[in-house]
Amino acid sequence: MSMTAAEVLGTMYQRMGEQDWEGVMAMMTEDFKVIEPDSLPYGGVWEGKDAMQRLYPAVVSHFDVFSPVIKEVIGGIEWAAVIVDLTLVSKKTGKRFSQTVTELGYIREGKVAELQIHYFDTAQIAAEIGDE
């Protein structure tokens, strides 16, 4: 029995939490891409099976605390979403703040082909971590 879109995405996020990058890459299509908002320092399209492995340090490098908690994984047939609460402390300002992020995943043939990252407030993130 094949996994649902939510199970595929949830498994990939579990592996990311464990920093099991080989396991993460096994969950991705060859043409995988992740799209971060252009308004953020690490924004843009990150492509390739190692995209998450490259993106993760680019994101966390802006924070003294980066604490994600997955609230829920929901999904349909081809799309799933991971709802994440982030507790963050900016290296730039020292301010502690929270964000909710919804990360949409497109699942193709049992693997994650695309992630679209949607922050609740990109202006707040940009203000806290912008050019140092």
C-alpha contacts under 8 A as a table, 3 or more apart, distances in Angstrom:
res1	aa1	res2	aa2	distance
2	S	110	G	7.28
3	M	6	A	7.89
3	M	7	E	5.62
3	M	8	V	6.05
3	M	110	G	6.93
4	T	7	E	5.09
4	T	8	V	6.24
4	T	75	G	7.60
4	T	76	G	7.58
4	T	77	I	6.82
4	T	110	G	7.95
5	A	8	V	5.18
5	A	9	L	6.23
5	A	75	G	5.71
5	A	76	G	6.24
5	A	77	I	5.86
5	A	78	E	5.93
5	A	79	W	6.04
5	A	80	A	5.51
5	A	106	Y	7.98
5	A	107	I	5.97
5	A	110	G	7.43
6	A	9	L	5.22
6	A	10	G	5.81
6	A	73	V	5.90
6	A	74	I	5.42
6	A	75	G	4.66
6	A	76	G	7.20
6	A	79	W	7.72
6	A	80	A	5.09
6	A	81	A	7.12
7	E	10	G	4.99
7	E	11	T	5.93
8	V	11	T	5.26
8	V	12	M	6.35
8	V	27	M	7.34
8	V	107	I	7.67
8	V	110	G	6.80
8	V	111	K	6.74
8	V	112	V	7.28
9	L	12	M	5.12
9	L	13	Y	6.26
9	L	73	V	7.71
9	L	80	A	6.70
9	L	81	A	7.65
9	L	82	V	7.55
9	L	105	G	6.75
9	L	107	I	7.91
9	L	112	V	6.87
10	G	13	Y	5.13
10	G	14	Q	6.13
10	G	73	V	6.25
10	G	82	V	7.36
11	T	14	Q	5.05
11	T	15	R	6.27
12	M	15	R	5.14
12	M	16	M	6.23
12	M	23	G	7.50
12	M	24	V	5.37
12	M	27	M	6.10
13	Y	16	M	4.86
13	Y	17	G	6.14
13	Y	24	V	7.77
14	Q	17	G	5.11
14	Q	18	E	6.46
15	R	18	E	5.02
15	R	19	Q	6.06
15	R	20	D	5.15
15	R	21	W	7.17
15	R	23	G	6.12
15	R	24	V	5.70
16	M	19	Q	4.68
16	M	20	D	5.94
16	M	21	W	6.68
16	M	24	V	6.21
17	G	20	D	7.66
20	D	23	G	5.29
20	D	24	V	6.22
21	W	24	V	4.83
21	W	25	M	6.06
21	W	50	D	7.97
21	W	53	Q	6.52
22	E	25	M	5.14
22	E	26	A	6.21
23	G	26	A	5.07
23	G	27	M	6.69
24	V	27	M	5.34
24	V	28	M	7.01
25	M	28	M	5.29
25	M	49	K	5.39
25	M	50	D	6.64
27	M	110	G	7.91
27	M	111	K	5.12
27	M	112	V	6.06
28	M	32	F	5.98
28	M	49	K	6.28
28	M	111	K	4.99
28	M	112	V	4.63
28	M	113	A	5.96
29	T	32	F	5.17
29	T	49	K	7.19
29	T	108	R	7.66
29	T	111	K	5.65
29	T	112	V	5.96
29	T	113	A	5.16
30	E	48	G	6.73
30	E	49	K	6.25
30	E	113	A	7.89
31	D	47	E	7.11
31	D	48	G	5.91
31	D	49	K	7.26
31	D	113	A	6.64
32	F	47	E	5.92
32	F	48	G	5.30
32	F	49	K	5.87
32	F	51	A	7.83
32	F	112	V	6.94
32	F	113	A	4.56
32	F	114	E	5.55
33	K	45	V	6.56
33	K	46	W	5.52
33	K	47	E	4.29
33	K	48	G	6.16
33	K	49	K	7.87
33	K	51	A	6.94
33	K	113	A	6.54
33	K	114	E	4.92
33	K	115	L	6.47
34	V	45	V	5.76
34	V	46	W	5.23
34	V	47	E	6.52
34	V	51	A	7.10
34	V	52	M	7.56
34	V	114	E	5.58
34	V	115	L	4.53
34	V	116	Q	5.95
34	V	117	I	7.56
35	I	43	G	7.30
35	I	44	G	5.70
35	I	45	V	4.54
35	I	46	W	6.37
35	I	114	E	7.79
35	I	115	L	6.14
35	I	116	Q	4.94
35	I	117	I	6.14
36	E	40	L	7.60
36	E	42	Y	7.15
36	E	43	G	4.58
36	E	44	G	5.19
36	E	45	V	6.44
36	E	116	Q	6.60
36	E	117	I	5.35
36	E	118	H	7.65
37	P	40	L	5.92
37	P	43	G	4.88
37	P	44	G	6.17
37	P	117	I	7.06
37	P	118	H	7.41
37	P	122	T	7.70
38	D	41	P	7.62
38	D	42	Y	7.69
38	D	43	G	4.26
38	D	44	G	5.14
39	S	43	G	6.29
39	S	122	T	7.16
39	S	123	A	7.88
39	S	126	A	6.95
40	L	43	G	4.82
40	L	122	T	7.23
40	L	125	I	7.42
40	L	126	A	5.57
40	L	130	G	7.43
41	P	126	A	7.42
41	P	129	I	7.85
41	P	130	G	6.56
41	P	131	D	7.52
42	Y	55	L	7.55
42	Y	58	A	6.28
42	Y	59	V	6.50
46	W	51	A	5.45
46	W	52	M	7.88
46	W	55	L	7.33
47	E	50	D	7.69
47	E	51	A	5.41
48	G	51	A	5.22
49	K	52	M	7.50
50	D	53	Q	5.17
50	D	54	R	6.27
51	A	54	R	5.16
51	A	55	L	5.90
52	M	55	L	4.87
52	M	56	Y	5.78
53	Q	56	Y	5.64
53	Q	57	P	7.40
54	R	57	P	6.30
54	R	58	A	6.83
55	L	58	A	5.07
55	L	59	V	6.27
56	Y	59	V	5.30
56	Y	60	V	6.24
57	P	60	V	5.14
57	P	61	S	5.70
58	A	61	S	5.56
58	A	62	H	7.56
59	V	62	H	6.14
59	V	63	F	7.88
60	V	63	F	5.43
60	V	64	D	7.93
60	V	66	F	6.26
61	S	64	D	7.80
62	H	90	S	6.26
62	H	91	K	5.67
62	H	92	K	7.41
62	H	129	I	5.97
63	F	66	F	5.98
63	F	88	L	6.44
63	F	89	V	5.38
63	F	90	S	4.60
63	F	91	K	4.92
63	F	92	K	7.99
63	F	129	I	7.85
64	D	88	L	7.44
64	D	89	V	5.34
64	D	90	S	6.08
64	D	91	K	5.45
64	D	94	G	7.95
65	V	87	T	7.20
65	V	88	L	5.11
65	V	89	V	4.84
65	V	90	S	7.40
66	F	86	L	6.96
66	F	87	T	6.12
66	F	88	L	4.92
66	F	89	V	6.90
67	S	86	L	5.57
67	S	87	T	5.08
67	S	88	L	6.40
68	P	84	V	6.30
68	P	85	D	5.74
68	P	86	L	4.50
68	P	87	T	6.49
69	V	84	V	5.55
69	V	85	D	5.20
69	V	86	L	6.37
70	I	73	V	7.67
70	I	82	V	6.96
70	I	83	I	5.99
70	I	84	V	4.43
70	I	85	D	6.36
71	K	82	V	7.62
71	K	83	I	5.49
71	K	84	V	5.52
71	K	85	D	6.72
72	E	82	V	5.93
72	E	83	I	5.34
72	E	84	V	7.35
73	V	80	A	7.09
73	V	81	A	5.64
73	V	82	V	4.50
73	V	83	I	6.35
74	I	80	A	5.53
74	I	81	A	5.31
74	I	82	V	6.61
75	G	78	E	7.84
75	G	79	W	5.78
75	G	80	A	3.77
75	G	81	A	6.04
76	G	79	W	5.51
76	G	80	A	6.03
77	I	80	A	7.90
78	E	106	Y	5.76
78	E	107	I	4.97
78	E	108	R	6.65
79	W	104	L	6.93
79	W	105	G	5.56
79	W	106	Y	4.65
79	W	107	I	5.87
80	A	104	L	5.82
80	A	105	G	5.23
80	A	106	Y	6.70
80	A	107	I	7.61
81	A	102	T	6.41
81	A	103	E	5.47
81	A	104	L	4.44
81	A	105	G	6.02
82	V	102	T	5.70
82	V	103	E	5.18
82	V	104	L	6.59
83	I	100	T	7.11
83	I	101	V	5.90
83	I	102	T	4.62
83	I	103	E	6.53
84	V	100	T	5.67
84	V	101	V	5.16
84	V	102	T	6.29
84	V	103	E	7.87
85	D	98	S	7.14
85	D	99	Q	5.95
85	D	100	T	4.56
85	D	101	V	6.40
86	L	98	S	5.45
86	L	99	Q	5.16
86	L	100	T	6.07
86	L	101	V	7.42
87	T	96	R	7.24
87	T	97	F	6.02
87	T	98	S	4.61
87	T	99	Q	6.77
88	L	96	R	5.54
88	L	97	F	5.39
88	L	98	S	5.97
88	L	99	Q	7.94
89	V	94	G	5.86
89	V	95	K	5.39
89	V	96	R	4.25
89	V	97	F	6.39
90	S	93	T	5.45
90	S	94	G	4.97
90	S	95	K	5.54
90	S	96	R	6.66
90	S	128	E	5.92
90	S	129	I	6.16
91	K	94	G	5.47
91	K	129	I	7.17
92	K	128	E	6.51
92	K	129	I	5.79
92	K	130	G	7.86
92	K	132	E	6.45
93	T	128	E	6.23
93	T	129	I	7.67
95	K	128	E	7.62
99	Q	119	Y	6.99
99	Q	120	F	6.26
99	Q	121	D	7.16
100	T	119	Y	6.24
100	T	120	F	5.55
101	V	117	I	7.09
101	V	118	H	5.61
101	V	119	Y	4.44
101	V	120	F	5.96
102	T	117	I	6.27
102	T	118	H	5.17
102	T	119	Y	6.47
102	T	120	F	7.96
103	E	115	L	6.43
103	E	116	Q	5.66
103	E	117	I	4.57
103	E	118	H	5.99
104	L	114	E	7.99
104	L	115	L	5.43
104	L	116	Q	5.07
104	L	117	I	6.49
104	L	118	H	7.88
105	G	112	V	6.43
105	G	113	A	7.36
105	G	114	E	5.58
105	G	115	L	4.51
105	G	116	Q	6.55
106	Y	112	V	5.90
106	Y	113	A	5.64
106	Y	114	E	5.15
106	Y	115	L	6.53
107	I	110	G	6.12
107	I	111	K	5.39
107	I	112	V	4.56
107	I	113	A	5.69
107	I	114	E	7.37
108	R	111	K	5.41
108	R	112	V	6.27
108	R	113	A	6.05
112	V	115	L	7.61
119	Y	122	T	5.72
121	D	124	Q	5.54
121	D	125	I	6.75
122	T	125	I	5.05
122	T	126	A	6.04
123	A	126	A	5.12
123	A	127	A	6.06
124	Q	127	A	5.14
124	Q	128	E	6.19
125	I	128	E	5.21
125	I	129	I	6.13
125	I	130	G	7.84
126	A	129	I	5.32
126	A	130	G	4.96
127	A	130	G	5.52
129	I	132	E	7.30
